Amino acid sequence: MAGKIEKSKGKVKQVVGTLTDNKKLESEGKIDRRAGEAKEKVGRAKSKVEAVAKKTERKAVKAIDKAKDATRRK
């Protein structure tokens, strides 16, 4: 969410900078927009890593349970 806000804020700064011929504000807007895009990408990557970690944990728990059941049967 923070990435989207920063990206939007940057876009507004960039447009205002362009309209007012303020190169500094326009540049700040581009930087903010790109920073927001980067935060969004990091957030998506983090979510994917967390999902894989949870899936791996579930599989490990199942494997441990199967191993316990197998040793109990003998």
Buried (B, 14 or more C-beta within 10 A) or exposed (E): EEBEEBBEBBBEBBEEBEEEEBEEBBEBBBBBBEBBBEBBEEBEEEEEEEEEEEEEEEEEEEEEEEEEEEEEEE
